[in-house]
Each structure stands twice: as structure tokens, then as C-alpha cells.
Amino acid sequence: MPPRSKVASLPKSVKTWLDKALAENNFSDYEALADELSSQGFSISKSALHRYGQDFESKLSALRMASEQARAVVEAAPDEEGSVNEALMRFVQEHLFKMLLADEGKFDPYKMAKAVAELGKASVAQKKWQTEYREKAEAAASRVEKIVKKGGLNQATVDEIRREILGMAS
């Protein structure tokens, strides 16, 4: 097993500075970063910084791409009902369960429990949002129904308008 990365053992504040500096420098000038770290009392070679920087850049790039794709999906298919979030939560639940079965004894139970708790909170918030959305749609449908009845529309037309409004929330 290879030794732990020196970058990973940096204090949090120094690692935060390093991550920011890497991004600002467009993942280049590792020699200057090594010199700066050396002046702060940390001996990390430019090649070790480069290895860390490549991994960090790859993860950052993947995150940016995922964010852009998610934004494009939301723009192309707005999700007022939250079904994309619900599907994502189910996917994460399934993935966590598979990890639990496959990595028996090789995972951090605290991190797994925390992930499950966060997922549960997200699920509760999602359900609350869906309920509130449906209630607002129902209230809007009732208000529209009163208005169109006053306008003299027949009951069949009123019912059709109501179904259209509530269809958004189903």
C-alpha cells in the first residue's frame, strides 16, 4: 500500500489555500506552489503537488460537467414535481446499499450513517415540497373555478380547467 499523500496530511486551512491556488493558477506552476509551501514549513515536492493537482483538476472538471449537464436538463425539462430529485435520491440509496453489501467491514460506518441521515432529510424535504406544491395548485384551481363560474362558463368547462391546473401537480 503506497504511503499517504503529504498533501492529504496538510492542515485544513493550508489545503484550502492550496486548492484555491491550484484552481486560480489553472493547475500550473507547481514549483512556485512547492516553494510557497516550503516557506510555510511544509516539504512537498512539485511532482507530489502535480499528482494531487491532476486528481483535483479531474474531480473539479467532472463536477463542473455534471453541474452543466444538470442545468441543461432542468432547462430542457423543468421538474416542478421534483421527480428528478426523487429519482436521484433513490439512485444514491441503491448505491449506498450496494456499497454496504460489497464492502462489508471496509467502510466507515459513521460516514455511511451520516450519508443515510442526510438522504433521509432530503427525502423528507422533497415530500414536504411536493405536498406544498399540490396544496398551492389545489388552492389556485379553486380560485380559478370561482372566477370562471362568475364569468358564466358551464360546469364541463370549469371541470376541464380544474383538471388542467391540477394535472400540473399530479
Secondary structure, 3 states (H helix, E strand, C coil): CCCCCCCCCCCHHHHHHHHHHHHHCCCCCHHHHHHHHHHCCCCCCHHHHHHHHHHHHHHHHHHHHHHHHHHHHHHHCCCCCCHHHHHHHHHHHHHHHHHHHHCCCCCCHHHHHHHHHHHHHHHHHHHHHHHHHHHHHHHHHHHHHHHHHHCCCCHHHHHHHHHHHHHCCC
